[in-house]
Amino acid sequence: MKALQNPAWDWRTLSGIASEVGIPEDKIAIILEALRGVVEQGKTKDNLPVYRLRRQPPSEKERFWSYITKSSNSSSGSTS
């Protein structure tokens, strides 16, 4: 999990995770499969699998303030 939390990367390859934690790629693949609920899989341009922690959807409070901020920015524009 720590390798997936590394802020230097948005997505991680099996080889990148394996080299960081010192565990063979086949074992990393098994671990990631077991963590499907918290890990999501994507693909590179070369169609290779990459992984990251699932992102939490914004809370209701975060959505509210995001809306308020966007609304106030769009209404504060200058008029001619």
C-alpha positions in Angstrom: 0.0 0.0 0.0 2.8 2.4 0.8 4.2 2.1 -2.8 0.7 3.2 -4.1 0.7 6.1 -1.7 4.0 7.4 -3.0 3.3 11.1 -4.1 5.9 10.9 -6.8 3.5 8.8 -9.0 -0.2 9.0 -10.0 -0.1 5.4 -11.4 2.3 2.6 -10.6 3.4 -0.4 -12.8 3.9 -3.9 -11.3 7.6 -3.6 -11.9 7.7 -0.2 -10.2 5.9 -1.4 -7.1 7.9 -4.6 -7.0 11.2 -2.8 -7.2 10.1 -0.3 -4.5 9.0 -2.9 -2.0 11.3 -5.8 -2.9 8.6 -8.4 -3.7 8.4 -10.3 -7.0 5.9 -9.0 -9.6 3.8 -12.2 -9.5 3.2 -11.7 -5.7 2.4 -8.0 -6.2 -0.2 -9.0 -8.8 -1.9 -11.4 -6.3 -1.8 -8.7 -3.6 -3.3 -6.1 -5.9 -6.1 -8.5 -6.9 -6.9 -9.1 -3.3 -7.1 -5.3 -2.8 -9.5 -4.7 -5.7 -11.8 -2.7 -3.4 -9.2 -0.1 -2.7 -7.0 -0.3 -5.8 -8.0 0.5 -9.3 -6.4 -0.7 -12.5 -5.7 1.4 -15.6 -3.7 0.9 -18.8 -0.7 2.7 -20.2 -0.6 3.8 -23.9 1.2 0.5 -24.5 -1.7 -1.4 -23.0 0.2 -2.4 -19.9 -1.6 -2.5 -16.5 -1.0 0.3 -14.0 -2.4 0.7 -10.5 -3.4 3.4 -8.0 -5.4 3.7 -4.8 -9.1 4.4 -5.5 -9.8 8.0 -5.0 -12.6 9.0 -2.6 -15.4 11.0 -4.2 -15.7 14.5 -2.9 -17.8 14.9 0.2 -21.0 16.9 0.1 -19.3 19.8 1.9 -16.4 19.8 -0.7 -18.9 19.8 -3.6 -20.8 22.7 -2.0 -17.7 24.8 -1.5 -16.5 24.0 -5.0 -19.9 25.1 -6.4 -19.9 28.3 -4.4 -16.3 29.1 -5.4 -17.1 28.5 -9.1 -20.3 30.5 -8.9 -18.6 33.5 -7.2 -15.8 33.5 -9.7 -18.1 33.5 -12.7 -20.3 36.3 -11.3 -17.4 38.5 -10.4 -16.4 39.0 -14.1 -16.3 42.6 -15.4 -19.2 44.0 -17.4 -18.9 46.5 -20.2 
